[in-house]
Amino acid sequence: REELGDKLRICTLLNDIGQTYFSQGQFDSALSFSFRALHLADSLGERVQRKDILEALAATYDSLGQHKRALDYLRRYVALKD
């Protein structure tokens, strides 16, 4: 995808990889990929992708017991969703 310059698909794949790590309980790796996806989504101005990534970040931080950060990302997710 990088050779094709398909940045939207790369963003989706990064988020998917993050979700896979999340489902395996590898939260640090999940965060790493989610943040890479978020930065790419921001640079592309992709609201739908950004919304999905914010939701994933909220869930990951919640699983880590970092509820204040989880709430922050959840609020950002809800703001985009609405």
C-alpha positions as CSV (number, residue, x, y, z in Angstrom):
1,R,0.0,0.0,0.0
2,E,2.9,2.4,0.7
3,E,4.2,1.9,-2.8
4,L,0.8,2.8,-4.2
5,G,0.5,5.8,-1.9
6,D,-2.8,4.5,-0.6
7,K,-2.7,6.3,2.7
8,L,-6.3,5.8,3.6
9,R,-5.9,2.0,3.4
10,I,-2.7,2.2,5.4
11,C,-4.6,4.1,8.1
12,T,-7.2,1.4,8.2
13,L,-4.6,-1.4,8.3
14,L,-2.7,0.3,11.2
15,N,-5.9,0.6,13.1
16,D,-6.8,-3.1,12.3
17,I,-3.3,-4.2,13.6
18,G,-3.9,-2.2,16.7
19,Q,-7.2,-3.9,17.3
20,T,-5.6,-7.3,16.8
21,Y,-3.0,-6.5,19.5
22,F,-5.8,-5.2,21.7
23,S,-7.7,-8.4,21.4
24,Q,-4.6,-10.3,22.3
25,G,-4.1,-8.2,25.4
26,Q,-0.9,-6.5,24.1
27,F,-2.0,-3.0,25.0
28,D,1.3,-1.2,24.5
29,S,1.5,-2.5,20.9
30,A,-2.1,-1.6,20.4
31,L,-1.5,1.9,21.5
32,S,1.5,2.2,19.2
33,F,-0.4,1.2,16.1
34,S,-3.5,3.2,17.1
35,F,-1.5,6.4,17.5
36,R,0.3,5.9,14.2
37,A,-3.2,5.4,12.6
38,L,-4.5,8.5,14.4
39,H,-1.6,10.7,13.2
40,L,-2.2,9.5,9.6
41,A,-6.0,10.0,9.8
42,D,-5.4,13.6,11.2
43,S,-3.0,14.4,8.3
44,L,-5.6,13.1,5.8
45,G,-8.5,14.8,7.5
46,E,-10.4,11.5,7.7
47,R,-13.1,12.0,10.3
48,V,-14.6,8.4,10.0
49,Q,-11.2,6.8,10.5
50,R,-10.4,9.2,13.3
51,K,-13.6,8.4,15.1
52,D,-12.9,4.6,15.0
53,I,-9.4,5.1,16.2
54,L,-10.5,7.4,19.1
55,E,-12.9,4.7,20.2
56,A,-10.1,2.1,20.1
57,L,-7.8,4.3,22.1
58,A,-10.5,4.8,24.8
59,A,-11.0,1.0,25.0
60,T,-7.3,0.4,25.3
61,Y,-6.7,3.0,28.0
62,D,-9.7,1.6,29.9
63,S,-8.2,-1.9,29.8
64,L,-5.0,-0.5,31.1
65,G,-6.9,1.1,34.0
66,Q,-6.0,4.6,32.9
67,H,-9.6,5.8,33.1
68,K,-8.9,9.5,32.9
69,R,-7.2,9.0,29.5
70,A,-9.9,6.6,28.5
71,L,-12.6,9.2,29.3
72,D,-10.7,11.9,27.3
73,Y,-10.6,9.7,24.2
74,L,-14.2,8.6,24.7
75,R,-15.3,12.3,24.8
76,R,-13.3,13.0,21.6
77,Y,-14.9,10.0,20.0
78,V,-18.5,11.0,21.0
79,A,-17.9,14.6,19.8
80,L,-17.0,13.3,16.3
81,K,-19.8,10.7,16.3
82,D,-22.4,13.4,17.1
